[in-house]
Amino acid sequence: MQKHKSRLVMIAACLAIFSFAGCARQSQQDGTSAEINCMARAMYFESNRSSRDGMIAVGSVVMNRVESDAFPDDVCAVVGQPNQFAPGVMSKSMRGQARTLALSLAASVLSGERHPDIGVAKYFHAAWYEANYNNMHYVLTAGGNAFYERRRPEDVTAPSPLPQTNGVTG
C-alpha cells in the first residue's frame, strides 16, 4: 500500500508541474501512469469535461468493472474493450484544462475516491438517450450521462434516468 501511495504522490507532483509525459516514461514499468492515463481517457471522453461529478462517476463505473468477474481486471483493459466506451477513447488527443482535470481526478479515483451514488453500477449511457429495456435501474445522472445497474425487472425501482445532479463529490 505504501509503495502504491508513493507512486501516486510522484505522479501527482508531476501533474502539478504539467509534465505528465515525462513522468509516464519514468514510471512506466510500474503501470501506475498507464492506469491513470487510461482512466483519464474514459473520464475525459465519456463525461461533460467540466463536471467533476460526471468524471468521478465514470471512473467509479470503470473501477466497478475492474472489480467484477464479468470484465477484465485492469483499468486499461476495461477502458479499451471494444464498443464499451467512446470511439477513439484510447487514441484521440486530450487537451487543455479538461485534460489536466481528468488526469487529476483519475489519480483520485485510483486512490479510492468514488461517487457516492454509483454504488455497484457498471453501466451508463448518454442522458439524452432513451433506452427501452426493463432491467435498467438508474442511480445517477451527472456529466451528461445516466448511470444504472442491471437488475431483474421486478427489482427495478427507478426505471427512468434521474434528474441531473452536480456538486456531490466536491
Helices and strands as residue ranges (DSSP letters): H 2-16, H 20-26, G 28-30, H 32-46, H 52-66, H 75-79, H 96-110, E 123-126, E 136-142, E 145-150, G 153-155
